[in-house]
Amino acid sequence: MCDYSLNGIKNRLAREGETLTTYRFYTGSKGLTSPEYLKPIPPARGLWAKLKSMFDCELSVCAVCIPDGARLILDGIPPEFQKHYHLSTIETVTFRQLSARAGSYRDAFEFANGRKVLLQELEEGLHVQVCDLSPAENSLQERLIPAS
């Protein structure tokens, strides 16, 4: 859902149809956020406003969590990444949580070619469109039922 390293960061569940971006949070870990949280905030005027803005959680960058099995589209995959993983500029992926082990990065993207890449390996600023938050039923059934 959201990597262990993002647990202390304000977060919310993704919405179908929204576009997110990969982002390095203050913890040093990468995750997903909405571009709306990255818009510059006008400077606070006056001492009281400045103090209030220092403690206002609404102004901080919010992590956006994706459930395991959600379908996404990655756009703007860099050429070196494409070459290394045999990908195109735009790829449809399935979001995966690789383990439940505490203290390890576990959020990953599973590409159509079967490669799984940790979110931590992606560049900051990659565009991610949320297509479907429900688990990919067909791919799950294909893994459980052997082909005849």
C-alpha positions as CSV (number, residue, x, y, z in Angstrom):
1,M,0.0,0.0,0.0
2,C,2.5,2.6,1.2
3,D,6.1,1.7,1.8
4,Y,7.2,1.3,5.4
5,S,9.3,4.4,5.1
6,L,6.3,6.6,4.4
7,N,4.3,5.5,7.5
8,G,5.1,8.7,9.4
9,I,4.0,10.9,6.5
10,K,0.5,12.1,6.0
11,N,-1.2,9.9,3.4
12,R,-4.3,9.1,1.6
13,L,-5.6,6.4,-0.8
14,A,-5.4,7.1,-4.6
15,R,-8.4,7.9,-6.7
16,E,-9.1,6.2,-10.0
17,G,-8.4,8.5,-12.9
18,E,-5.9,10.8,-11.1
19,T,-2.4,11.4,-12.2
20,L,0.4,11.1,-9.6
21,T,4.1,11.6,-9.7
22,T,7.1,9.8,-8.1
23,Y,8.6,12.0,-5.4
24,R,11.4,11.8,-2.9
25,F,10.0,12.6,0.5
26,Y,11.9,14.3,3.4
27,T,12.6,10.8,4.7
28,G,14.8,10.2,1.6
29,S,12.4,7.5,0.4
30,K,10.5,7.7,-2.9
31,G,6.7,7.4,-3.1
32,L,3.8,8.7,-5.0
33,T,2.1,12.1,-4.5
34,S,-0.3,14.3,-6.4
35,P,1.1,17.2,-8.3
36,E,-1.4,19.4,-6.3
37,Y,0.8,18.9,-3.2
38,L,3.9,20.1,-5.1
39,K,2.5,23.5,-6.1
40,P,4.4,26.4,-4.5
41,I,2.8,27.8,-1.4
42,P,2.6,31.6,-1.2
43,P,4.8,32.9,1.7
44,A,3.0,33.6,4.9
45,R,2.6,37.2,5.9
46,G,3.2,38.2,9.5
47,L,4.7,36.4,12.4
48,W,1.5,34.6,13.5
49,A,0.9,33.3,9.9
50,K,4.5,32.1,9.6
51,L,4.3,30.2,12.9
52,K,1.0,28.7,11.9
53,S,2.3,27.6,8.5
54,M,5.2,25.8,10.2
55,F,2.8,23.4,12.0
56,D,0.1,23.2,9.3
57,C,-0.1,19.6,8.1
58,E,-2.3,20.6,5.2
59,L,0.6,22.4,3.6
60,S,2.9,19.3,3.6
61,V,3.4,16.9,0.8
62,C,1.0,14.0,1.2
63,A,1.9,10.4,0.2
64,V,-0.7,8.7,-2.0
65,C,-1.1,5.0,-1.4
66,I,-1.9,2.4,-4.0
67,P,-3.4,-1.0,-3.1
68,D,-1.7,-4.2,-4.3
69,G,-3.0,-5.3,-7.7
70,A,-4.0,-1.8,-8.9
71,R,-3.5,-1.1,-12.6
72,L,-1.5,2.0,-13.5
73,I,0.1,3.6,-16.5
74,L,3.7,4.9,-16.2
75,D,4.5,7.7,-18.6
76,G,7.9,9.2,-19.4
77,I,10.1,6.2,-18.6
78,P,13.7,7.3,-19.2
79,P,15.6,5.8,-22.2
80,E,18.3,4.1,-20.0
81,F,15.5,2.5,-17.8
82,Q,13.7,1.4,-21.0
83,K,16.9,-0.3,-22.3
84,H,17.8,-1.9,-19.0
85,Y,14.3,-3.4,-18.4
86,H,13.2,-3.8,-22.1
87,L,10.3,-1.3,-21.8
88,S,8.6,1.5,-23.8
89,T,8.2,5.1,-22.9
90,I,4.7,4.4,-21.7
91,E,3.9,1.1,-19.9
92,T,0.8,-0.4,-18.2
93,V,1.8,-1.9,-14.9
94,T,0.3,-3.7,-11.9
95,F,1.2,-2.2,-8.5
96,R,2.7,-4.9,-6.2
97,Q,3.6,-5.1,-2.6
98,L,6.5,-7.6,-2.7
99,S,6.5,-8.5,1.0
100,A,5.0,-7.7,4.4
101,R,8.4,-7.7,6.1
102,A,9.0,-4.6,8.3
103,G,11.9,-2.3,7.6
104,S,12.2,-3.1,3.9
105,Y,11.2,-1.4,0.7
106,R,8.3,-3.4,-0.7
107,D,6.3,-1.2,-3.2
108,A,7.0,-2.2,-6.8
109,F,5.6,-2.1,-10.3
110,E,5.1,-5.3,-12.3
111,F,5.5,-4.7,-16.0
112,A,3.8,-6.8,-18.8
113,N,7.1,-8.5,-19.5
114,G,7.1,-9.9,-15.9
115,R,9.8,-7.6,-14.5
116,K,9.2,-6.2,-11.1
117,V,10.9,-2.9,-10.2
118,L,10.9,-1.3,-6.8
119,L,9.4,2.2,-6.7
120,Q,12.7,3.3,-5.1
121,E,14.5,2.5,-8.4
122,L,12.4,5.0,-10.4
123,E,13.4,8.5,-11.2
124,E,11.7,11.3,-9.4
125,G,9.0,13.1,-11.5
126,L,7.7,10.1,-13.4
127,H,4.0,10.4,-14.2
128,V,1.7,7.7,-13.0
129,Q,-2.0,7.5,-14.0
130,V,-4.3,5.4,-11.8
131,C,-6.5,3.3,-14.0
132,D,-8.1,0.8,-11.7
133,L,-7.6,0.4,-7.9
134,S,-9.2,-3.1,-7.8
135,P,-6.9,-6.1,-8.1
136,A,-6.3,-7.4,-11.6
137,E,-8.7,-10.4,-11.5
138,N,-7.6,-12.0,-14.7
139,S,-3.9,-11.9,-14.0
140,L,-4.5,-13.4,-10.5
141,Q,-6.6,-16.2,-12.0
142,E,-4.0,-16.9,-14.6
143,R,-1.4,-17.4,-11.9
144,L,-3.7,-19.8,-9.9
145,I,-5.1,-21.8,-12.8
146,P,-2.5,-23.6,-14.9
147,A,-2.9,-23.2,-18.7
148,S,-4.2,-26.3,-20.4
